[in-house]
């Protein structure tokens, strides 16, 4: 019989060894680059890294057009002992839109039919900048504030390892036991961390950048509960939007918007301006339940005003400049592309391969789109291009000299040839699709003197003729 005392000693010894090994592993980190906002979570992570890993911390704050001042993060970092040369605050709005948002919109990417991927598309850029700063400062680790329950941990870390396979990744939410806001506030108070507004929780978990703002948690965790109107921070409700419609135009070149109302603008300015139009007219609100990559369903609400307008306009200019099969193949590839972005695979070879194919289709996508904005809706009311494939001569319902309608008969016969052969070689199989001859009354739709069913039989070349009346 095993002595319980010895067993207890062995367990304690093993736990001590594991804890010691864990501590020793942490001490191997010399310097870590932290994605830092200056808020409650990342301020605590900063202090936690200093204490638990005993490493030097570099802070990186990205301005992606989230609509809040980022400069205060500098003073907060200084107050927590970060060296001035280790504080990076970067304005990334233009790079974000030009190199990430616009390429994604060339693909018309939508995840699960509704989500315009506003959070997903920001993570690759943040990961890229963290790795660049790590190389610049000689850091051997990067760290983020994403929880162990969501998508962002995957997106960040896939980005890190794709750009530097040797970098160490620190994900505090998967290590510490600070799993509630009460514990976070207690840790902040214990360590003298100054938190604005006393660390009061926001009513929702939110993420914002120039493309969108998202809301999750709290009231929204019940998928049947209607979002409260005061939740929406960017747009007016469609009911309260102006009673008069507004018309705008967007110019496209190589698949990207380059001007609004014929005024040329930078990529970030384009999106900022479209956001203003969308917010004014209550455009871009959605309420969805999405399938997270970690396996659970999550309810989220999103405002993507400029992106909603941009997607509508882009599809409109493509409709007259892309070849039919080219456009159809793009639509077939789009869900795969969107899933890659959603799952954090922006830097993957397959996403780059798809991007190259998509970008090749955009070489002729240029022209002007006219849109009507009214109470939550975006309506395309006009499109034109010097490279248009739309031919009024061919499409007119009036008499024309370029299209011989008799040509359609041969086209139809050739496309139906396999059906005709099947009808002659396997008549019983075809007969089963339209019923027996005695049951012709079931599908009798009068078209002149014979039924549609009889016309089908004659077209396929089998069956008896119906007597005319």
C-alpha positions in Angstrom: 0.0 0.0 0.0 1.3 3.4 -1.0 2.1 5.8 1.9 -0.2 8.9 1.5 2.5 11.1 3.0 5.0 10.0 0.4 2.5 10.5 -2.4 1.8 14.0 -1.1 5.5 14.9 -0.9 6.0 13.6 -4.5 3.1 15.7 -5.8 4.4 18.8 -4.1 7.9 18.1 -5.4 6.6 17.7 -8.9 4.5 20.9 -8.7 7.6 22.7 -7.4 9.8 21.4 -10.2 7.1 22.4 -12.8 6.8 25.9 -11.3 10.5 26.3 -11.2 10.9 25.2 -14.8 8.1 27.6 -15.7 9.8 30.5 -14.0 13.2 29.6 -15.5 11.5 29.5 -19.0 10.1 33.0 -18.4 13.5 34.4 -17.4 14.8 33.5 -20.9 12.9 36.4 -22.4 15.1 39.5 -22.6 12.8 42.0 -24.3 9.1 41.8 -25.5 7.1 44.1 -27.8 3.6 44.5 -26.4 0.6 45.6 -28.5 -0.4 48.4 -26.1 -3.5 50.7 -26.0 -3.0 52.2 -22.5 -6.3 50.7 -21.3 -6.9 48.5 -18.3 -5.9 45.1 -19.9 -2.7 46.1 -21.7 -1.5 48.3 -18.8 -1.8 45.3 -16.5 -0.1 43.1 -19.0 2.8 45.6 -19.2 3.3 45.3 -15.4 2.8 41.6 -15.5 5.5 41.1 -18.1 7.9 43.2 -16.1 7.2 41.1 -13.0 6.7 37.6 -14.3 9.2 37.6 -17.1 11.6 40.1 -15.6 12.1 41.4 -19.1 12.4 44.8 -20.8 9.1 45.9 -22.4 8.7 47.8 -25.7 5.2 49.3 -26.2 3.6 49.6 -29.6 0.4 51.6 -30.1 -1.2 51.6 -33.6 -3.4 54.4 -34.9 -5.8 52.7 -37.3 -8.4 55.4 -37.3 -10.2 54.0 -34.2 -11.4 57.5 -33.4 -9.7 57.9 -30.0 -6.5 59.7 -29.1 -3.5 57.4 -29.0 -0.9 59.9 -27.7 -1.9 59.5 -24.0 -0.5 55.9 -24.3 3.0 57.5 -24.4 2.7 59.1 -21.0 1.1 56.0 -19.5 4.0 53.9 -20.7 6.5 56.4 -19.4 4.8 56.4 -16.0 5.2 52.6 -15.9 9.0 52.9 -16.4 9.2 52.3 -20.2 12.2 54.0 -21.8 11.3 56.8 -24.3 13.2 54.9 -27.0 11.0 51.8 -26.3 7.7 53.6 -27.0 6.3 53.4 -30.5 3.1 55.2 -31.6 2.5 54.8 -35.3 -0.1 56.4 -37.6 -1.0 53.5 -39.8 -4.2 54.7 -41.4 -3.0 55.1 -44.9 -1.1 51.8 -44.9 -4.1 50.0 -43.4 -6.5 51.1 -46.1 -4.1 51.0 -49.1 -2.4 47.6 -48.4 -5.0 45.7 -46.4 -8.6 47.1 -46.8 -8.4 47.9 -50.5 -6.9 44.5 -51.6 -9.6 42.7 -49.5 -12.4 44.8 -51.1 -11.0 43.9 -54.6 -12.1 40.4 -53.7 -15.6 41.6 -52.5 -14.8 39.6 -49.4 -17.7 38.8 -47.0 -17.6 36.2 -44.3 -20.7 34.0 -43.9 -22.7 36.3 -46.2 -22.7 39.5 -44.0 -19.4 40.2 -42.1 -17.1 42.7 -43.8 -14.1 41.5 -41.7 -13.3 44.8 -40.1 -11.5 43.3 -37.1 -9.9 40.5 -39.0 -8.2 42.7 -41.6 -6.5 44.9 -38.9 -4.7 42.1 -37.2 -2.1 41.3 -39.9 -0.9 44.9 -39.9 -0.5 45.0 -36.2 1.4 41.7 -36.2 3.6 43.0 -39.0 4.5 46.1 -37.1 5.2 44.3 -33.9 7.7 42.0 -35.7 9.3 45.0 -37.4 9.7 46.7 -34.1 11.1 43.5 -32.5 13.8 43.3 -35.2 14.6 47.0 -34.8 14.9 46.9 -31.0 16.4 43.5 -30.7 13.4 42.0 -28.9 13.1 38.3 -28.7 9.4 38.1 -27.9 6.0 39.7 -28.8 2.9 39.9 -26.7 -0.8 40.7 -27.2 -3.9 41.2 -25.0 -6.3 38.8 -26.8 -8.1 36.3 -24.7 -7.8 32.5 -25.0 -11.5 32.3 -26.1 -11.6 34.4 -29.2 -10.3 34.7 -32.8 -7.7 37.4 -32.3 -5.2 35.2 -30.4 -5.0 33.0 -33.5 -4.8 36.0 -35.9 -2.0 37.7 -34.0 0.1 34.6 -33.5 -0.3 33.2 -37.0 1.0 36.6 -38.2 3.9 36.6 -35.8 5.1 33.2 -36.7 4.6 33.7 -40.5 6.8 36.7 -40.4 9.4 35.4 -37.8 9.3 31.7 -37.0 11.8 32.1 -34.2 10.0 34.8 -32.3 8.7 33.9 -28.8 5.0 34.7 -28.2 3.5 35.6 -24.8 -0.2 35.4 -24.4 -1.0 36.4 -20.8 -4.7 35.5 -20.9 -3.6 31.9 -21.4 -1.1 32.0 -18.5 -2.4 34.1 -15.6 -5.4 33.6 -13.3 -6.7 37.2 -13.7 -9.8 35.9 -15.3 -12.3 38.6 -14.2 -12.5 42.4 -14.1 -12.5 42.3 -10.3 -9.2 40.5 -10.3 -7.8 42.8 -12.9 -8.8 45.9 -10.8 -7.4 44.4 -7.7 -4.1 43.7 -9.5 -4.0 47.3 -10.8 -4.6 48.7 -7.3 -2.0 46.4 -5.7 0.7 47.5 -8.2 -0.2 51.2 -8.4 -1.4 51.1 -12.0 -3.3 54.3 -12.8 -6.4 53.4 -14.8 -8.7 56.0 -16.3 -12.3 56.1 -15.2 -11.2 53.7 -12.3 -11.3 50.8 -14.8 -15.0 50.9 -15.2 -16.1 48.3 -17.7 -17.5 49.5 -21.0 -21.0 48.3 -21.6 -19.8 46.1 -24.5 -16.5 44.6 -25.7 -15.6 46.9 -28.6 -13.0 47.1 -31.4 -12.7 50.0 -33.8 -10.6 51.1 -36.7 -11.2 53.2 -39.9 -13.2 50.4 -41.5 -15.6 49.5 -38.7 -16.6 49.3 -35.0 -17.8 46.1 -33.4 -19.8 45.3 -30.2 -19.9 42.0 -28.3 -20.9 40.7 -24.9 -23.2 41.9 -22.1 -26.8 42.5 -23.4 -25.8 40.9 -26.8 -25.0 37.5 -25.4 -28.7 36.7 -25.7 -29.0 36.3 -29.5 -32.7 37.2 -29.3 -32.3 40.5 -27.5 -32.5 43.5 -29.8 -29.5 45.8 -29.6 -30.1 49.0 -27.6 -30.2 52.1 -29.8 -27.6 53.9 -27.7 -25.2 51.1 -28.4 -24.5 52.3 -31.9 -21.8 55.0 -31.6 -21.1 55.9 -35.2 -24.3 56.0 -37.3 -27.8 57.5 -36.8 -30.6 55.0 -36.9 -32.2 54.7 -40.4 -35.4 56.0 -38.9 -33.7 59.2 -37.9 -31.6 59.6 -41.1 -32.4 62.5 -43.4 -35.7 62.4 -45.2 -34.0 63.4 -48.5 -31.8 61.1 -50.4 -28.2 62.1 -51.3 -26.3 61.1 -54.4 -22.6 60.6 -54.6 -20.2 59.3 -57.2 -17.1 57.1 -56.8 -14.3 56.8 -59.4 -12.4 53.5 -59.6 -9.0 52.7 -61.0 -7.5 49.2 -61.1 -10.3 48.1 -58.7 -9.7 50.7 -56.0 -11.7 53.9 -55.3 -9.6 57.0 -56.2 -12.1 59.9 -56.0 -15.4 60.8 -54.4 -17.6 63.3 -56.3 -14.7 63.5 -58.8 -12.3 64.8 -56.0 -9.2 62.7 -55.8 -8.3 61.6 -52.3 -5.8 59.3 -50.5 -7.0 55.8 -49.5 -7.6 56.7 -45.9 -9.4 59.9 -46.8 -11.6 58.0 -49.2 -12.8 55.6 -46.4 -13.1 58.4 -43.9 -15.3 60.4 -46.3 -17.5 57.3 -47.1 -17.8 56.7 -43.4 -19.2 60.2 -42.9 -21.8 59.7 -45.7 -22.7 56.3 -44.3 -23.1 57.5 -40.7 -25.2 60.4 -41.8 -27.7 58.1 -43.6 -27.7 55.1 -41.2 -25.8 52.8 -43.5 -23.8 49.7 -42.6 -25.4 48.3 -39.4 -25.5 44.5 -39.1 -26.4 42.1 -36.2 -25.1 38.6 -36.8 -24.2 35.3 -35.2 -20.9 34.1 -36.6 -18.9 30.9 -36.4 -15.6 31.5 -34.6 -12.6 29.5 -35.7 -12.2 28.3 -32.1 -15.5 26.4 -32.4 -18.2 28.4 -30.8 -20.9 30.7 -32.2 -20.7 34.4 -31.2 -23.2 37.2 -31.6 -21.8 40.5 -32.7 -23.0 43.9 -34.0 -21.0 45.9 -36.5 -21.1 49.3 -38.1 -19.2 49.4 -41.4 -20.6 52.5 -43.1 -17.9 53.3 -45.7 -17.2 49.7 -46.4 -20.8 48.9 -47.1 -20.9 51.7 -49.7 -17.6 50.7 -51.1 -18.6 47.1 -51.6 -21.8 48.1 -53.5 -19.9 50.5 -55.7 -17.1 48.0 -56.5 -19.5 45.3 -57.6 -21.3 47.8 -59.8 -18.2 48.9 -61.7 -17.1 45.2 -62.0 -20.5 44.4 -63.5 -19.6 46.4 -66.7 -15.9 45.8 -66.9 -15.3 42.1 -66.0 -15.9 39.2 -68.3 -18.8 37.0 -67.3 -16.7 33.9 -66.5 -14.0 36.0 -64.8 -16.7 37.6 -62.5 -18.3 34.2 -61.8 -14.9 32.6 -60.9 -14.2 35.6 -58.6 -17.5 35.0 -56.8 -16.6 31.3 -56.4 -13.2 32.2 -54.9 -14.5 34.9 -52.6 -15.8 32.7 -49.7 -12.4 30.9 -49.5 -10.6 34.3 -49.5 -12.9 35.6 -46.8 -12.4 32.6 -44.7 -8.6 32.9 -45.0 -8.8 36.5 -43.8 -11.2 35.6 -41.0 -9.0 32.8 -39.8 -5.8 34.9 -39.6 -4.2 33.5 -42.7 -3.4 36.8 -44.5 0.3 36.0 -44.8 -0.3 32.5 -46.1 0.8 31.3 -49.5 -2.8 30.5 -50.5 -4.1 34.0 -49.7 -1.2 35.5 -51.7 -2.0 33.2 -54.6 -5.7 34.2 -54.5 -4.8 37.8 -54.3 -2.6 37.6 -57.4 -5.5 36.1 -59.3 -8.0 38.7 -58.0 -5.6 41.6 -58.7 -5.2 40.4 -62.3 -8.9 40.7 -62.8 -8.8 44.3 -61.6 -6.6 45.8 -64.4 -9.6 46.9 -66.4 -11.9 47.8 -63.4 -12.1 51.5 -63.8 -14.9 54.0 -64.2 -17.6 55.9 -62.4 -20.4 54.7 -60.1 -23.3 56.8 -59.0 -25.1 55.9 -55.7 -28.2 56.9 -53.9 -28.0 57.0 -50.1 -31.2 56.9 -48.2 -32.3 55.8 -44.7 -29.9 52.8 -44.3 -29.8 51.8 -48.0 -27.2 52.1 -50.7 -28.6 51.9 -54.3 -26.6 51.9 -57.5 -28.3 54.2 -59.9 -25.6 54.5 -62.6 -22.3 53.2 -63.8 -20.0 53.9 -66.8 -16.5 53.2 -68.0 -14.3 53.8 -71.0 -13.5 50.1 -70.7 -17.1 48.9 -70.4 -18.1 45.5 -71.9 -21.7 46.6 -71.9 -22.9 47.0 -75.5 -26.2 48.9 -76.0 -26.2 47.7 -79.6 -26.3 44.1 -78.5 -28.6 44.6 -75.5 -31.3 46.8 -77.0 -34.9 45.5 -77.3 -35.2 47.5 -80.4 -34.2 46.5 -83.9 -30.4 46.1 -84.3 -27.9 45.2 -87.0 -25.3 43.3 -84.8 -27.2 40.4 -83.4 -28.9 37.7 -85.4 -31.5 36.1 -83.1 -31.6 33.0 -85.3 -28.1 32.2 -84.0 -29.7 31.4 -80.6 -31.3 28.3 -82.0 -28.1 26.6 -82.8 -26.6 27.7 -79.5 -29.5 26.2 -77.6 -29.4 22.9 -79.6 -25.7 22.5 -78.9 -26.2 23.1 -75.2 -29.1 20.7 -75.1 -27.4 18.0 -77.2 -26.5 15.8 -74.2 -30.2 16.0 -73.1 -31.4 15.0 -76.5 -29.0 12.1 -76.7 -30.0 11.0 -73.2 -33.7 11.3 -74.1 -33.2 9.0 -77.1 -30.9 6.5 -75.4 -32.5 6.4 -72.0 -36.1 7.4 -72.5 -37.3 5.7 -69.3 -35.0 7.9 -67.2 -36.2 11.0 -68.8 -39.9 9.9 -68.7 -39.5 9.6 -64.9 -38.8 13.3 -64.7 -42.0 14.4 -66.3 -44.5 11.6 -65.4 -46.2 9.1 -67.6 -48.0 10.0 -70.8 -51.3 9.3 -69.1 -50.5 11.9 -66.4 -50.0 14.8 -68.8 -52.9 16.6 -67.3 -51.0 17.0 -64.0 -48.6 19.6 -65.6 -51.0 21.0 -68.2 -50.2 24.7 -68.7 -51.8 25.8 -71.9 -49.6 27.5 -74.5 -51.5 27.6 -77.6 -52.7 24.2 -78.7 -50.2 22.0 -76.8 -49.0 21.8 -73.2 -45.5 22.7 -72.0 -45.0 19.0 -71.1 -45.7 18.0 -74.6 -43.3 20.7 -76.0 -40.6 19.3 -73.7 -41.2 15.8 -75.1 -41.0 17.0 -78.7 -37.9 19.0 -78.0 -36.2 15.9 -76.6 -37.4 14.0 -79.6 -39.5 11.3 -78.0 -43.1 10.6 -77.1 -46.4 10.9 -79.0 -47.9 14.1 -80.2 -50.9 15.5 -78.4 -53.9 16.0 -80.6 -54.6 19.6 -81.4 -58.0 21.0 -80.5 
